[in-house]
Every structure is written in structure tokens, then in C-alpha cells.
């Protein structure tokens, strides 16, 4: 008896998170290009969307962590950055 594709998707482990913000952003950009191409089958579209949501959360969390670190370094108020 063949397994349904939705059952196999549920059993597939989620890919590991990237090592850096830049790696996540690069993967996310490639994923968006693939999704926008319109050439992916439906089950891969769903998996791509889910991975994209995971990568987006990872990037937002990283940006928030950096912002928090900057606030600590600059005090409680986030000051505009100016290049010298």
C-alpha cells in the first residue's frame, strides 16, 4: 500500500537552521525565486512555504537580538547610526 504524500511530508524532519543570518537570507532568496517560478509541484510549494516561514522567523529573531545588543551598548535609546 502506497503512503500518501501528506503523510511522508509530516514524517520528513525539518532542515536545520542556517549557521548565520547571511546564510538564511541567501537560502530564503533562492527559495522565493523557486516559489515564484511556478514550476514546483504542490507538495514542494507547501514545504517551501513552511521553510520560508522558518527562515523568516530565524532572520527576524537574529535582527531583534542584534538590535537588543545595540540598545545595551548605546543605553536604552536606539540612536541612528552614522558612518564616519
MMTF fields as JSON, N, C-alpha, C and O atoms, coordinates in Angstrom:
{
  "mmtfVersion": "1.0.0",
  "mmtfProducer": "UNKNOWN",
  "numBonds": 335,
  "numAtoms": 336,
  "numGroups": 84,
  "numChains": 1,
  "numModels": 1,
  "chainsPerModel": [1],
  "groupsPerChain": [84],
  "chainIdList": ["A"],
  "bondAtomList": [4, 2, 8, 6, 12, 10, 16, 14, 20, 18, 24, 22, 28, 26, 32, 30, 36, 34, 40, 38, 44, 42, 48, 46, 52, 50, 56, 54, 60, 58, 64, 62, 68, 66, 72, 70, 76, 74, 80, 78, 84, 82, 88, 86, 92, 90, 96, 94, 100, 98, 104, 102, 108, 106, 112, 110, 116, 114, 120, 118, 124, 122, 128, 126, 132, 130, 136, 134, 140, 138, 144, 142, 148, 146, 152, 150, 156, 154, 160, 158, 164, 162, 168, 166, 172, 170, 176, 174, 180, 178, 184, 182, 188, 186, 192, 190, 196, 194, 200, 198, 204, 202, 208, 206, 212, 210, 216, 214, 220, 218, 224, 222, 228, 226, 232, 230, 236, 234, 240, 238, 244, 242, 248, 246, 252, 250, 256, 254, 260, 258, 264, 262, 268, 266, 272, 270, 276, 274, 280, 278, 284, 282, 288, 286, 292, 290, 296, 294, 300, 298, 304, 302, 308, 306, 312, 310, 316, 314, 320, 318, 324, 322, 328, 326, 332, 330],
  "bondOrderList": [1, 1, 1, 1, 1, 1, 1, 1, 1, 1, 1, 1, 1, 1, 1, 1, 1, 1, 1, 1, 1, 1, 1, 1, 1, 1, 1, 1, 1, 1, 1, 1, 1, 1, 1, 1, 1, 1, 1, 1, 1, 1, 1, 1, 1, 1, 1, 1, 1, 1, 1, 1, 1, 1, 1, 1, 1, 1, 1, 1, 1, 1, 1, 1, 1, 1, 1, 1, 1, 1, 1, 1, 1, 1, 1, 1, 1, 1, 1, 1, 1, 1, 1],
  "groupList": [{"groupName": "UNK", "atomNameList": ["N", "CA", "C", "O"], "elementList": ["N", "C", "C", "O"], "formalChargeList": [0, 0, 0, 0], "bondAtomList": [1, 0, 2, 1, 3, 2], "bondOrderList": [1, 1, 2], "singleLetterCode": "X", "chemCompType": "L-PEPTIDE LINKING"}],
  "groupTypeList": [0, 0, 0, 0, 0, 0, 0, 0, 0, 0, 0, 0, 0, 0, 0, 0, 0, 0, 0, 0, 0, 0, 0, 0, 0, 0, 0, 0, 0, 0, 0, 0, 0, 0, 0, 0, 0, 0, 0, 0, 0, 0, 0, 0, 0, 0, 0, 0, 0, 0, 0, 0, 0, 0, 0, 0, 0, 0, 0, 0, 0, 0, 0, 0, 0, 0, 0, 0, 0, 0, 0, 0, 0, 0, 0, 0, 0, 0, 0, 0, 0, 0, 0, 0],
  "groupIdList": [1, 2, 3, 4, 5, 6, 7, 8, 9, 10, 11, 12, 13, 14, 15, 16, 17, 18, 19, 20, 21, 22, 23, 24, 25, 26, 27, 28, 29, 30, 31, 32, 33, 34, 35, 36, 37, 38, 39, 40, 41, 42, 43, 44, 45, 46, 47, 48, 49, 50, 51, 52, 53, 54, 55, 56, 57, 58, 59, 60, 61, 62, 63, 64, 65, 66, 67, 68, 69, 70, 71, 72, 73, 74, 75, 76, 77, 78, 79, 80, 81, 82, 83, 84],
  "secStructList": [7, 7, 7, 7, 2, 2, 2, 2, 2, 2, 2, 1, 7, 7, 7, 7, 7, 7, 1, 1, 2, 2, 2, 2, 2, 2, 2, 2, 2, 2, 2, 2, 2, 2, 2, 2, 2, 6, 7, 1, 7, 2, 2, 2, 2, 2, 2, 2, 2, 2, 2, 2, 2, 2, 2, 2, 2, 2, 2, 2, 2, 2, 2, 2, 2, 2, 2, 2, 2, 2, 2, 2, 2, 2, 7, 1, 1, 7, 7, 7, 7, 7, 7, 7],
  "xCoordList": [0.844, 0.0, 0.892, 1.812, 0.636, 1.461, 1.074, -0.097, 2.089, 1.837, 1.397, 1.811, 0.552, 0.151, 1.276, 2.095, 1.323, 2.4, 2.314, 3.345, 1.114, 1.0, 1.553, 2.112, 1.409, 1.973, 3.49, 4.156, 4.05, 5.504, 6.063, 7.175, 5.325, 5.777, 5.824, 6.75, 4.851, 4.806, 5.939, 6.422, 6.373, 7.426, 8.82, 9.795, 8.926, 10.217, 10.688, 9.96, 11.909, 12.406, 12.678, 13.067, 12.473, 12.71, 14.211, 15.012, 14.591, 16.009, 16.544, 15.811, 17.819, 18.449, 18.463, 18.445, 18.496, 18.586, 19.98, 20.954, 20.078, 21.389, 22.305, 21.855, 23.595, 24.593, 24.63, 25.091, 24.148, 24.239, 23.025, 22.257, 22.884, 21.835, 22.011, 21.043, 23.257, 23.54, 23.188, 22.639, 23.502, 23.166, 21.652, 21.135, 20.946, 19.485, 18.888, 17.963, 19.415, 18.914, 19.163, 18.295, 20.336, 20.64, 19.702, 19.194, 19.48, 18.563, 17.145, 16.437, 16.738, 15.395, 15.212, 14.164, 16.221, 16.131, 16.01, 15.215, 16.796, 16.697, 15.34, 14.777, 14.822, 13.516, 12.41, 11.509, 12.477, 11.483, 11.524, 10.48, 12.736, 12.848, 12.203, 11.519, 12.418, 11.82, 10.304, 9.606, 9.796, 8.344, 7.71, 6.636, 8.382, 7.834, 7.905, 7.188, 8.756, 8.905, 7.632, 7.373, 6.837, 5.609, 5.842, 4.918, 7.047, 7.386, 7.384, 7.598, 7.152, 7.199, 5.852, 4.804, 5.877, 4.626, 4.032, 4.726, 2.77, 2.028, 2.659, 2.764, 3.084, 3.657, 4.972, 5.273, 5.758, 7.002, 6.708, 7.47, 5.612, 5.211, 4.912, 5.347, 4.17, 3.83, 5.082, 5.254, 5.954, 7.201, 8.072, 8.699, 8.115, 8.89, 8.334, 9.086, 7.018, 6.387, 6.702, 7.014, 6.62, 6.909, 8.366, 8.656, 9.284, 10.703, 10.949, 11.729, 10.289, 10.419, 9.965, 10.613, 8.868, 8.372, 9.38, 9.6, 9.995, 11.004, 12.232, 12.763, 12.681, 13.842, 13.551, 14.406, 12.351, 11.968, 11.968, 12.439, 11.452, 11.458, 12.893, 13.218, 13.753, 15.155, 15.81, 16.503, 15.591, 16.185, 15.653, 16.421, 14.362, 13.785, 14.317, 14.605, 14.445, 14.982, 16.425, 16.812, 17.224, 18.616, 18.695, 19.493, 17.88, 17.869, 17.449, 18.026, 16.456, 15.995, 17.093, 17.263, 17.832, 18.926, 20.019, 20.565, 20.343, 21.359, 20.867, 21.627, 19.616, 19.042, 19.101, 19.412, 18.805, 18.866, 20.289, 20.504, 21.259, 22.661, 23.077, 23.808, 22.615, 22.933, 22.32, 22.953, 21.087, 20.439, 21.225, 21.35, 21.749, 22.548, 23.811, 24.199, 24.447, 25.687, 25.452, 26.296, 24.325, 24.024, 23.149, 22.819, 22.778, 21.832, 20.447, 20.315, 19.432, 18.064, 17.478, 16.465, 18.089, 17.549, 18.391, 19.614, 17.742, 18.44, 18.749, 17.84, 20.035, 20.456, 20.701, 21.089, 20.476, 20.736, 22.228, 23.074, 22.536, 23.92, 24.391, 23.725, 25.528, 26.12, 27.5, 28.277, 27.787, 29.086, 30.088, 29.816, 31.237, 32.257, 33.06, 33.959],
  "yCoordList": [-1.173, 0.0, 1.238, 1.332, 2.187, 3.395, 4.412, 4.57, 5.094, 6.157, 7.407, 7.658, 8.196, 9.455, 10.467, 10.363, 11.454, 12.435, 13.304, 13.757, 13.548, 14.365, 13.619, 14.241, 12.307, 11.529, 11.537, 11.604, 11.47, 11.48, 12.855, 12.952, 13.926, 15.267, 15.428, 16.042, 14.892, 15.011, 14.242, 14.634, 13.147, 12.324, 12.862, 12.45, 13.781, 14.338, 15.311, 16.238, 15.109, 16.031, 17.408, 17.52, 18.438, 19.8, 20.024, 19.563, 20.732, 21.02, 21.883, 22.657, 21.732, 22.512, 23.99, 24.353, 24.822, 26.253, 26.6, 25.933, 27.635, 28.038, 28.513, 28.837, 28.543, 28.944, 30.455, 30.93, 31.216, 32.674, 33.343, 32.72, 34.618, 35.435, 35.473, 35.34, 35.655, 35.747, 34.453, 34.486, 33.323, 32.029, 31.85, 31.341, 32.269, 32.167, 33.059, 32.656, 34.266, 35.198, 34.674, 34.787, 34.104, 33.538, 32.371, 32.27, 31.496, 30.373, 30.877, 30.357, 31.883, 32.446, 33.066, 32.895, 33.783, 34.385, 33.307, 33.447, 32.237, 31.142, 30.473, 30.103, 30.321, 29.7, 30.553, 30.026, 31.853, 32.759, 32.669, 32.629, 32.637, 32.502, 31.209, 31.205, 30.115, 28.833, 28.881, 28.385, 29.48, 29.566, 30.445, 30.133, 31.542, 32.463, 31.913, 32.387, 30.923, 30.364, 29.676, 29.588, 29.188, 28.49, 27.087, 26.47, 26.573, 25.269, 24.15, 22.992, 24.454, 23.446, 22.738, 23.368, 21.43, 20.725, 21.209, 21.796, 20.959, 21.468, 21.093, 21.942, 19.83, 19.435, 20.162, 20.473, 20.437, 21.19, 22.661, 23.319, 23.192, 24.569, 24.723, 25.684, 23.771, 23.812, 23.699, 24.458, 22.754, 22.587, 23.834, 24.246, 24.435, 25.661, 26.814, 27.594, 26.923, 27.983, 27.809, 28.777, 26.587, 26.315, 26.618, 27.211, 26.22, 26.503, 28.012, 28.543, 28.686, 30.143, 30.828, 31.766, 30.376, 30.947, 30.714, 31.592, 29.523, 29.206, 30.104, 30.622, 30.291, 31.149, 32.606, 33.311, 33.051, 34.426, 34.675, 35.718, 33.742, 33.867, 33.895, 34.689, 33.027, 32.989, 34.349, 34.87, 34.929, 36.228, 37.332, 38.159, 37.344, 38.367, 38.241, 39.244, 37.007, 36.795, 37.279, 37.897, 37.001, 37.453, 38.972, 39.55, 39.63, 41.087, 41.682, 42.67, 41.088, 41.561, 41.406, 42.282, 40.309, 40.088, 41.13, 41.634, 41.457, 42.48, 43.84, 44.602, 44.147, 45.416, 45.526, 46.589, 44.443, 44.427, 44.677, 45.421, 44.054, 44.264, 45.718, 46.279, 46.325, 47.724, 48.622, 49.575, 48.321, 49.111, 49.032, 50.022, 47.854, 47.694, 48.534, 49.2, 48.503, 49.262, 50.77, 51.532, 51.199, 52.622, 53.162, 54.348, 52.341, 52.75, 52.278, 51.356, 52.879, 52.425, 52.967, 52.454, 53.984, 54.586, 54.18, 54.318, 53.682, 53.292, 54.56, 55.277, 54.829, 56.041, 55.736, 54.621, 56.718, 56.479, 56.258, 56.886, 55.346, 55.045, 55.974, 56.128, 56.588, 57.445, 56.932, 56.579, 56.899, 56.387, 57.533, 58.615, 57.303, 58.35, 58.507, 59.346],
  "zCoordList": [0.0, 0.0, 0.0, 0.812, -0.894, -1.018, 0.038, 0.382, 0.542, 1.513, 0.788, -0.344, 1.442, 0.838, 0.98, 1.894, 0.074, 0.114, 1.36, 1.859, 1.875, 3.089, 4.296, 5.2, 4.325, 5.426, 5.354, 6.387, 4.146, 4.017, 4.339, 4.859, 4.047, 4.406, 5.918, 6.448, 6.604, 8.057, 8.709, 9.772, 8.085, 8.654, 8.336, 8.963, 7.366, 6.987, 8.064, 8.416, 8.596, 9.607, 9.003, 7.841, 9.795, 9.337, 9.156, 9.969, 8.088, 7.889, 9.032, 9.647, 9.293, 10.363, 9.988, 8.812, 11.008, 10.768, 10.262, 10.611, 9.444, 8.929, 10.055, 11.154, 9.751, 10.749, 10.95, 11.988, 9.965, 10.078, 9.433, 8.699, 9.731, 9.127, 7.611, 6.862, 7.167, 5.743, 5.013, 3.911, 5.623, 5.016, 4.934, 3.939, 5.979, 5.98, 4.903, 4.197, 4.778, 3.78, 2.369, 1.504, 2.134, 0.825, 0.497, -0.619, 1.474, 1.248, 1.0, 0.137, 1.755, 1.611, 0.227, -0.395, -0.254, -1.588, -2.673, -3.603, -2.551, -3.509, -3.456, -4.487, -2.263, -2.07, -2.69, -3.342, -2.489, -3.076, -4.6, -5.251, -5.168, -6.627, -7.118, -8.142, -6.392, -6.767, -6.676, -7.561, -5.605, -5.418, -6.494, -7.01, -6.825, -7.823, -9.242, -10.123, -9.475, -10.822, -11.3, -12.5, -10.34, -10.699, -11.229, -11.758, -11.1, -11.652, -10.614, -10.975, -9.347, -8.295, -8.159, -8.294, -7.891, -7.604, -6.281, -5.451, -6.105, -4.951, -3.615, -2.73, -3.45, -2.16, -1.885, -0.733, -2.927, -2.745, -2.478, -1.769, -3.033, -2.733, -1.246, -0.612, -0.7, 0.718, 1.579, 2.532, 1.245, 2.005, 1.887, 2.863, 0.702, 0.501, 1.307, 1.89, 1.34, 2.128, 3.612, 4.305, 4.088, 5.506, 5.828, 6.867, 4.956, 5.172, 5.126, 5.916, 4.21, 4.12, 5.393, 5.858, 5.959, 7.213, 8.336, 9.17, 8.354, 9.371, 9.198, 10.181, 7.967, 7.705, 8.033, 8.569, 7.713, 8.013, 9.514, 9.968, 10.279, 11.738, 12.265, 13.147, 11.722, 12.117, 11.873, 12.747, 10.677, 10.349, 11.262, 11.754, 11.482, 12.369, 13.791, 14.443, 14.271, 15.618, 15.707, 16.699, 14.673, 14.664, 14.656, 15.393, 13.833, 13.781, 15.118, 15.571, 15.742, 17.049, 18.103, 18.951, 18.056, 19.01, 18.829, 19.81, 17.584, 17.327, 17.8, 18.398, 17.538, 17.987, 19.509, 20.046, 20.192, 21.649, 22.132, 23.088, 21.47, 21.84, 21.631, 22.446, 20.543, 20.276, 21.339, 21.792, 21.739, 22.79, 24.094, 24.814, 24.39, 25.606, 25.502, 26.461, 24.347, 24.156, 24.144, 24.614, 23.618, 23.484, 24.611, 24.615, 25.539, 26.571, 26.181, 25.376, 26.726, 26.479, 25.181, 24.707, 24.6, 23.384, 22.181, 22.199, 21.142, 19.925, 19.136, 18.718, 18.936, 18.239, 16.764, 16.415, 15.904, 14.487, 14.248, 14.885, 13.31, 13.0, 11.906, 10.882, 12.117, 11.086, 10.77, 11.657, 9.489, 9.056, 9.097, 8.578, 9.706, 9.838, 8.583, 8.527]
}
